[in-house]
């Protein structure tokens, strides 16, 4: 029998970028991914094409799959020779039942591996500005679950020992907080001991509630503060007042759907800038679609072929390659708008005759290209196809060699009910993909555009609310003023019934 393997991967506390490199590698290799409720859906974008995704999330009093069925599922898939990843929120060993699942693998002679993750008990406090140790406040910390399984329901924790700890981190304790408070006080914990609850730590929805042990249960009830949350008990909670770095960022709580060019490190400068300002970035998966349908034999009728940007160069050369057309057969002269488009040709061993300014007007072509009577230009760009007839029979034919579209079939492309506050891009050719992603309400959706050309294209396309930034640096004061004007208490929510619809929700 061709036995596969099971890899238990800690998904981290919620922010998808807190996944370990080893965890990412495992997801890319997986044939089957069995994932939890608290694992970010964006992590599924690492899955390879054809991977099977199985949700087994658990909520209070509602389990999609009982634990016994999850165990058997892992064994069954591995016995088929599959590489199975069990993606678990936080760290799999911190109240994550990895021991039971790994024992089941061992009992069935299934090879397994455990990849640690960042546990929410450490990450959530830090994102709330609460380091778990500080030499002025404590030298010890204890991690404990506030929820006992049925098997251990009759067993009481050692409350005396827990009450003596300088710092307590309690998982799954919101429901049982009144009992936890009562027991700690009964065993000597001071009523004035600071307590913090951090809900949905490390993500846009993060909320932090601060109180005192003597009254924390009433404060939680009054605030309707619900799970999932981490509870921190101890003097280190006082540090939040001076160390609250995450929730105090100017764009905290904002989710921005971003499309744009990635750097060699995998992130665009726009993404990095937004994240540094505290926004949660939702990457938009894109696909390139070549639409060049002009017969290659007709290219000889054009005196010049002019390319708007490097993206159109890429589409054009792909079309040549697909049709096995030898570039040496081209008799037209080549011109490009901008240095990046020139470099795109240069990488392919082709050297254009002329480099024009990126913002060159089509009406300037007759003079710039020294067109003679009845000569034609084929302009290949991301504009609306059209035919411009000028004097003396001169013609500029505008076409698109290809488009960039939202890949709605991409794994993790859209989670049901996922909302975003605005869109952003630093590439004009991604605007149509962003519009497709946003749905019917796209023109009313606020958008941040980096680059004068991108902003102009967005306005020309019909976007009503555009924040324009002329260079790669985001101008924070302008952006904040624009955001406050654009938001107006509304958030765009993706429809769960149609990939092409969107609506505003108060």
C-alpha positions as CSV (number, residue, x, y, z in Angstrom):
1,X,0.0,0.0,0.0
2,X,1.3,3.4,-1.0
3,X,1.0,5.3,2.4
4,X,0.9,9.0,2.4
5,X,1.6,11.3,5.3
6,X,-0.1,13.7,7.6
7,X,1.4,17.1,8.5
8,X,-0.1,19.1,11.3
9,X,0.4,22.8,10.6
10,X,-0.1,25.6,13.0
11,X,-1.9,28.3,11.0
12,X,-1.0,31.1,13.5
13,X,-3.4,33.4,15.3
14,X,-5.3,34.9,12.4
15,X,-3.0,37.3,10.4
16,X,-2.1,35.1,7.4
17,X,1.5,36.5,7.3
18,X,2.2,35.0,10.7
19,X,2.3,31.5,9.1
20,X,5.7,29.9,9.3
21,X,7.7,29.3,6.1
22,X,7.6,25.5,6.8
23,X,3.8,25.7,7.1
24,X,3.6,27.5,3.8
25,X,5.7,24.9,2.1
26,X,3.5,22.1,3.5
27,X,0.4,23.8,2.2
28,X,1.9,24.0,-1.3
29,X,2.6,20.3,-1.3
30,X,-0.7,19.1,0.1
31,X,-3.1,16.9,-1.8
32,X,-5.7,17.3,0.9
33,X,-6.1,20.2,3.4
34,X,-8.3,19.8,6.4
35,X,-8.7,23.2,8.0
36,X,-10.2,24.8,11.1
37,X,-12.5,27.8,11.7
38,X,-9.8,30.0,13.1
39,X,-7.3,29.5,10.2
40,X,-7.3,32.4,7.8
41,X,-9.0,31.6,4.5
42,X,-6.2,33.4,2.7
43,X,-3.9,30.6,3.6
44,X,-5.8,28.4,1.2
45,X,-4.3,30.4,-1.6
46,X,-1.1,28.5,-1.1
47,X,-2.8,25.2,-2.0
48,X,-1.8,23.7,-5.4
49,X,-4.3,23.4,-8.2
50,X,-6.5,20.4,-7.7
51,X,-6.0,20.1,-3.9
52,X,-9.0,18.9,-1.9
53,X,-10.2,21.4,0.8
54,X,-12.2,20.0,3.7
55,X,-13.6,22.4,6.4
56,X,-14.0,21.0,9.9
57,X,-14.5,24.1,11.9
58,X,-15.7,24.0,15.5
59,X,-17.8,26.6,17.3
60,X,-19.4,26.4,20.7
61,X,-22.0,23.6,20.7
62,X,-21.6,23.1,16.9
63,X,-19.0,20.9,15.3
64,X,-18.9,20.5,11.6
65,X,-17.2,17.1,12.1
66,X,-16.9,15.3,15.4
67,X,-13.3,14.7,16.5
68,X,-13.5,11.0,15.9
69,X,-14.5,11.6,12.2
70,X,-11.6,14.1,11.8
71,X,-9.2,11.5,13.0
72,X,-10.6,8.8,10.7
73,X,-10.6,11.3,7.8
74,X,-6.9,12.0,8.2
75,X,-6.1,8.2,8.3
76,X,-8.3,7.4,5.3
77,X,-6.8,10.1,3.0
78,X,-3.2,9.2,4.0
79,X,-3.8,5.5,3.3
80,X,-4.7,6.5,-0.2
81,X,-1.2,7.8,-0.6
82,X,-2.2,11.5,-0.1
83,X,-0.1,14.2,1.4
84,X,-2.5,15.5,4.0
85,X,-2.2,18.8,5.9
86,X,-4.2,19.3,9.0
87,X,-4.3,23.1,9.3
88,X,-5.1,24.2,12.9
89,X,-5.5,27.7,14.2
90,X,-2.7,29.0,16.4
91,X,-0.2,26.3,17.5
92,X,-1.4,22.7,17.1
93,X,-0.1,21.8,20.6
94,X,-1.7,24.5,22.6
95,X,-5.1,23.1,23.4
96,X,-5.4,22.0,19.7
97,X,-5.8,18.2,20.2
98,X,-2.8,17.5,18.0
99,X,-1.7,14.8,20.5
100,X,-4.9,12.7,19.8
101,X,-4.7,13.1,16.1
102,X,-1.0,12.3,16.0
103,X,-1.5,9.2,18.2
104,X,-4.1,8.0,15.7
105,X,-1.6,8.3,12.9
106,X,1.0,6.4,14.9
107,X,-1.5,3.6,15.7
108,X,-2.2,3.2,12.0
109,X,1.5,3.5,11.0
110,X,1.0,6.7,9.1
111,X,4.1,9.0,9.0
112,X,3.4,12.4,10.4
113,X,5.0,15.7,11.1
114,X,4.1,18.6,13.4
115,X,4.8,22.2,12.3
116,X,4.6,24.7,15.2
117,X,2.6,27.9,14.8
118,X,2.3,31.1,16.7
119,X,-0.2,30.6,19.4
120,X,-2.9,33.1,20.0
121,X,-2.1,33.2,23.7
122,X,1.2,34.9,22.8
123,X,0.2,36.9,19.7
124,X,-3.1,38.4,20.8
125,X,-1.7,40.0,24.0
126,X,1.3,41.4,22.0
127,X,-1.0,42.8,19.3
128,X,-3.0,44.5,22.2
129,X,0.2,46.0,23.6
130,X,0.6,43.5,26.4
131,X,3.9,41.7,26.7
132,X,3.4,38.6,28.8
133,X,6.6,39.2,30.8
134,X,8.3,42.3,32.0
135,X,11.0,42.4,34.7
136,X,9.2,45.2,36.5
137,X,6.0,43.2,36.8
138,X,6.6,39.4,36.7
139,X,9.0,36.6,36.0
140,X,6.4,33.8,35.3
141,X,3.4,33.2,33.1
142,X,1.0,30.2,32.9
143,X,-1.2,29.1,30.0
144,X,-4.4,27.4,30.9
145,X,-7.7,26.5,29.2
146,X,-10.9,27.9,30.6
147,X,-12.9,25.1,29.0
148,X,-12.6,21.4,30.1
149,X,-13.7,18.6,27.9
150,X,-16.4,16.2,29.0
151,X,-13.8,13.6,29.9
152,X,-12.2,16.0,32.5
153,X,-15.4,17.9,33.4
154,X,-15.2,16.7,37.0
155,X,-11.7,17.8,37.5
156,X,-10.9,21.2,38.9
157,X,-7.7,23.1,38.1
158,X,-5.4,23.8,40.9
159,X,-6.9,27.2,41.6
160,X,-4.5,28.0,44.5
161,X,-1.5,27.4,42.2
162,X,-3.1,29.5,39.4
163,X,-4.0,32.3,41.8
164,X,-0.3,32.5,42.8
165,X,0.9,33.0,39.3
166,X,1.9,36.5,38.3
167,X,0.4,36.3,34.9
168,X,-2.3,34.0,33.6
169,X,-3.2,33.5,29.9
170,X,-6.6,31.8,29.6
171,X,-7.8,30.2,26.4
172,X,-11.5,29.5,25.7
173,X,-12.5,31.1,29.0
174,X,-15.2,33.7,28.1
175,X,-18.2,31.5,28.7
176,X,-16.7,30.4,32.1
177,X,-15.3,33.8,33.1
178,X,-17.7,34.2,36.2
179,X,-16.5,30.9,37.6
180,X,-12.8,31.7,36.8
181,X,-13.1,35.1,38.5
182,X,-14.8,33.6,41.5
183,X,-12.2,30.8,42.0
184,X,-9.2,33.1,41.6
185,X,-10.6,35.6,44.1
186,X,-11.4,32.8,46.5
187,X,-7.8,31.7,46.4
188,X,-6.3,35.1,47.2
189,X,-6.1,37.0,43.9
190,X,-6.5,40.7,44.4
191,X,-9.8,42.2,43.2
192,X,-7.9,45.1,41.6
193,X,-5.7,42.8,39.5
194,X,-5.9,44.1,35.9
195,X,-7.6,41.8,33.3
196,X,-7.7,42.1,29.5
197,X,-9.7,40.2,27.0
198,X,-8.5,40.3,23.4
199,X,-11.0,39.2,20.8
200,X,-10.0,38.2,17.3
201,X,-6.4,39.1,17.9
202,X,-4.0,40.1,15.1
203,X,-6.8,40.8,12.5
204,X,-9.0,43.7,11.5
205,X,-11.8,42.8,13.9
206,X,-9.5,42.8,17.0
207,X,-11.1,44.3,20.1
208,X,-9.6,44.7,23.6
209,X,-11.5,45.1,26.8
210,X,-9.7,46.2,30.0
211,X,-11.1,45.7,33.5
212,X,-10.4,44.5,37.0
213,X,-10.7,41.0,38.3
214,X,-13.4,41.9,40.8
215,X,-15.8,43.2,38.2
216,X,-14.6,41.8,34.9
217,X,-17.5,39.3,34.4
218,X,-20.0,42.2,34.6
219,X,-18.0,44.4,32.3
220,X,-17.8,41.6,29.7
221,X,-21.5,41.0,29.9
222,X,-22.3,44.7,29.6
223,X,-20.0,45.0,26.6
224,X,-21.4,41.8,25.1
225,X,-17.9,40.7,24.6
226,X,-18.0,37.2,23.0
227,X,-15.6,34.5,22.0
228,X,-13.1,33.8,20.5
229,X,-11.0,35.8,23.0
230,X,-7.8,35.4,25.0
231,X,-7.9,36.5,28.7
232,X,-4.8,37.9,30.4
233,X,-4.8,38.3,34.1
234,X,-1.9,40.2,35.8
235,X,0.0,43.4,36.2
236,X,1.5,43.3,32.7
237,X,-1.9,44.4,31.4
238,X,-1.1,47.9,32.6
239,X,1.5,48.1,29.9
240,X,-1.2,48.4,27.2
241,X,-1.6,52.1,28.0
242,X,1.8,52.9,26.6
243,X,2.5,49.9,24.3
244,X,-0.8,49.8,22.3
245,X,0.9,49.8,18.9
246,X,-1.5,47.8,16.7
247,X,-4.9,49.3,17.4
248,X,-3.5,52.8,17.4
249,X,-2.3,52.6,13.8
250,X,-4.1,55.1,11.5
251,X,-5.7,52.5,9.3
252,X,-6.5,49.9,11.9
253,X,-9.8,48.3,11.3
254,X,-9.7,48.9,7.5
255,X,-9.6,46.1,5.1
256,X,-8.2,47.0,1.6
257,X,-8.5,44.8,-1.4
258,X,-5.3,45.3,-3.4
259,X,-4.2,44.5,-6.9
260,X,-0.9,45.5,-8.3
261,X,2.6,44.5,-9.3
262,X,4.5,42.4,-6.9
263,X,8.2,42.8,-6.1
264,X,10.8,40.0,-6.0
265,X,9.9,39.7,-2.3
266,X,6.3,39.0,-3.2
267,X,4.7,42.3,-2.0
268,X,4.2,45.6,-3.9
269,X,5.3,48.8,-2.3
270,X,1.7,49.7,-2.1
271,X,0.9,46.7,0.0
272,X,3.8,47.3,2.3
273,X,2.8,51.0,2.8
274,X,-0.8,50.1,3.6
275,X,0.2,47.4,6.1
276,X,2.6,49.7,7.8
277,X,-0.3,52.1,8.3
278,X,-2.3,49.3,9.9
279,X,-4.6,48.3,7.1
280,X,-5.4,44.6,6.6
281,X,-4.6,43.8,3.0
282,X,-6.7,41.4,1.0
283,X,-4.7,40.4,-2.1
284,X,-6.8,40.0,-5.2
285,X,-5.7,36.9,-7.2
286,X,-5.3,37.9,-10.9
287,X,-5.0,36.0,-14.1
288,X,-3.8,37.2,-17.5
289,X,-5.9,36.6,-20.5
290,X,-4.5,37.2,-24.0
291,X,-7.1,38.7,-26.4
292,X,-4.9,39.6,-29.3
293,X,-7.0,38.5,-32.3
294,X,-5.5,40.6,-35.1
295,X,-4.2,38.2,-37.8
296,X,-0.4,38.4,-37.7
297,X,-0.3,38.5,-41.5
298,X,-2.1,41.9,-41.3
299,X,0.6,43.5,-39.1
300,X,2.6,44.5,-42.2
301,X,-0.2,47.0,-43.1
302,X,0.9,49.1,-40.1
303,X,3.8,51.5,-40.3
304,X,4.2,51.5,-36.5
305,X,3.2,49.2,-33.7
306,X,3.0,51.2,-30.5
307,X,2.8,49.6,-27.0
308,X,1.2,51.3,-24.1
309,X,3.0,49.4,-21.3
310,X,5.0,46.3,-20.4
311,X,1.9,44.3,-19.8
312,X,0.7,44.8,-23.4
313,X,4.2,43.9,-24.6
314,X,3.9,40.6,-22.6
315,X,0.5,39.8,-24.1
316,X,1.7,40.6,-27.7
317,X,4.9,38.4,-27.4
318,X,2.8,35.6,-25.9
319,X,0.5,35.8,-29.0
320,X,3.5,35.6,-31.3
321,X,4.8,32.6,-29.4
322,X,1.5,30.8,-29.4
323,X,1.2,31.2,-33.1
324,X,4.8,30.3,-33.7
325,X,5.3,33.6,-35.5
326,X,9.0,34.5,-36.0
327,X,9.5,38.1,-34.8
328,X,12.0,38.6,-37.7
329,X,9.0,38.6,-40.0
330,X,7.8,41.9,-38.5
331,X,8.2,44.8,-41.0
332,X,6.6,47.4,-38.8
333,X,8.6,49.8,-36.6
334,X,8.2,49.4,-32.9
335,X,7.6,52.1,-30.3
336,X,6.9,51.9,-26.6
337,X,5.5,54.3,-24.0
338,X,7.9,54.3,-21.1
339,X,11.2,52.6,-20.1
340,X,9.5,49.6,-18.5
341,X,7.8,48.7,-21.8
342,X,11.2,49.0,-23.5
343,X,12.8,46.7,-21.0
344,X,10.0,44.2,-21.5
345,X,11.0,43.9,-25.1
346,X,14.7,44.0,-24.3
347,X,14.4,40.9,-22.1
348,X,13.1,39.1,-25.2
349,X,16.0,40.2,-27.4
350,X,13.9,42.8,-29.2
351,X,14.9,46.5,-29.4
352,X,12.1,49.0,-30.2
353,X,12.9,51.9,-32.5
354,X,11.5,54.6,-30.3
355,X,10.7,55.2,-26.6
356,X,7.8,57.7,-26.1
357,X,6.7,59.4,-22.9
358,X,4.2,57.3,-20.9
359,X,1.5,59.9,-21.1
360,X,1.8,60.6,-24.8
361,X,-1.4,61.6,-26.5
362,X,-2.6,59.5,-29.4
363,X,-3.2,62.7,-31.4
364,X,0.5,63.5,-31.1
365,X,1.5,60.3,-33.0
366,X,1.4,61.7,-36.5
367,X,4.2,64.2,-35.7
368,X,6.2,62.0,-33.3
369,X,6.2,59.1,-35.6
370,X,6.6,61.2,-38.8
371,X,3.6,59.6,-40.4
372,X,3.2,60.0,-44.1
373,X,0.0,60.1,-46.2
374,X,-2.3,57.1,-45.5
375,X,0.1,55.4,-43.1
376,X,-1.4,53.5,-40.2
377,X,-0.5,52.9,-36.6
378,X,-1.6,50.0,-34.4
379,X,-1.7,51.2,-30.8
380,X,-1.8,48.2,-28.4
381,X,-3.0,49.3,-25.0
382,X,-5.5,48.9,-22.2
383,X,-7.9,51.4,-23.7
384,X,-11.3,51.0,-25.4
385,X,-10.8,49.6,-28.9
386,X,-11.4,52.3,-31.5
387,X,-10.4,53.5,-34.9
388,X,-9.2,57.1,-35.2
389,X,-9.1,58.6,-38.7
390,X,-6.9,61.7,-39.1
391,X,-6.1,63.9,-42.0
392,X,-4.5,62.7,-45.2
393,X,-5.8,59.1,-44.6
394,X,-3.7,58.6,-41.5
395,X,-5.2,56.0,-39.1
396,X,-4.6,55.0,-35.5
397,X,-6.2,51.6,-34.7
398,X,-6.5,51.0,-30.9
399,X,-6.7,47.4,-29.7
400,X,-6.0,45.4,-26.5
401,X,-3.5,42.6,-26.7
402,X,-4.8,41.2,-23.4
403,X,-6.5,41.9,-20.1
404,X,-5.9,41.2,-16.4
405,X,-8.9,39.7,-14.7
406,X,-9.9,38.7,-11.2
407,X,-9.4,35.0,-10.8
408,X,-12.7,34.1,-9.0
409,X,-11.9,30.4,-9.2
410,X,-8.6,30.8,-7.3
411,X,-8.5,29.0,-3.9
412,X,-9.2,31.5,-1.2
413,X,-10.2,34.1,-3.7
414,X,-13.4,35.0,-1.8
415,X,-14.7,33.9,1.5
416,X,-18.5,34.1,2.1
417,X,-19.4,37.3,3.9
418,X,-15.9,38.8,3.7
419,X,-16.1,42.6,3.6
420,X,-13.7,45.3,2.6
421,X,-13.6,49.1,3.0
422,X,-11.9,50.2,-0.2
423,X,-9.8,49.1,-3.1
424,X,-6.2,50.0,-4.1
425,X,-3.8,49.5,-7.0
426,X,-0.7,50.9,-8.5
427,X,-1.3,49.5,-12.0
428,X,-3.8,51.0,-14.4
429,X,-4.3,47.6,-16.2
430,X,-5.7,46.0,-13.0
431,X,-8.6,48.4,-12.8
432,X,-11.0,46.2,-14.8
433,X,-10.1,43.2,-12.5
434,X,-10.8,45.3,-9.4
435,X,-14.2,46.3,-10.9
436,X,-15.0,42.7,-11.6
437,X,-14.1,41.8,-8.0
438,X,-16.2,44.5,-6.5
439,X,-19.3,43.6,-8.5
440,X,-22.1,45.8,-9.5
441,X,-21.3,48.5,-7.0
442,X,-17.7,48.9,-8.3
443,X,-18.0,52.5,-9.5
444,X,-19.2,53.6,-6.0
445,X,-16.4,51.7,-4.3
446,X,-13.6,54.1,-3.0
447,X,-10.3,53.3,-4.6
448,X,-6.7,54.4,-3.9
449,X,-4.6,54.8,-7.0
450,X,-0.8,55.3,-6.9
451,X,0.4,57.0,-10.1
452,X,-1.1,59.8,-12.0
453,X,-1.9,57.6,-15.0
454,X,-3.6,55.0,-12.8
455,X,-5.8,57.6,-11.1
456,X,-6.7,59.2,-14.4
457,X,-7.7,55.8,-15.9
458,X,-9.8,55.1,-12.8
459,X,-11.7,58.4,-13.2
460,X,-12.1,57.9,-16.9
461,X,-13.5,54.4,-16.3
462,X,-16.2,55.7,-14.0
463,X,-14.9,55.5,-10.4
464,X,-16.6,58.1,-8.4
465,X,-14.3,58.3,-5.3
466,X,-10.5,58.2,-6.2
467,X,-7.6,59.0,-3.9
468,X,-4.6,59.8,-6.1
469,X,-1.0,59.5,-5.1
470,X,1.6,60.6,-7.6
471,X,4.4,58.3,-6.4
472,X,4.8,55.1,-4.5
473,X,4.7,56.8,-1.1
474,X,1.2,57.0,0.4
475,X,0.5,60.5,1.6
476,X,-1.1,59.7,5.0
477,X,-2.8,63.0,5.8
478,X,-4.4,63.1,2.4
479,X,-5.4,59.5,2.6
480,X,-6.9,59.9,6.1
481,X,-9.0,62.9,5.0
482,X,-10.1,61.0,1.9
483,X,-10.9,57.9,3.9
484,X,-13.1,59.8,6.3
485,X,-14.9,61.4,3.5
486,X,-15.3,58.2,1.4
487,X,-16.3,55.8,4.1
488,X,-19.4,57.6,5.5
489,X,-20.1,54.6,7.7
490,X,-20.4,52.2,4.9
491,X,-18.5,48.9,4.1
492,X,-18.7,47.0,0.9
493,X,-19.7,43.4,1.4
494,X,-19.2,40.8,-1.2
495,X,-22.4,39.0,-2.2
496,X,-22.5,35.3,-1.1
497,X,-24.8,34.4,-4.0
498,X,-23.1,35.9,-7.0
499,X,-19.5,36.7,-7.9
500,X,-20.6,39.8,-9.8
501,X,-22.7,41.5,-7.2
502,X,-22.0,43.8,-4.4
503,X,-24.0,45.9,-2.0
504,X,-23.4,48.6,0.6
505,X,-24.2,47.7,4.2
506,X,-24.4,50.2,7.1
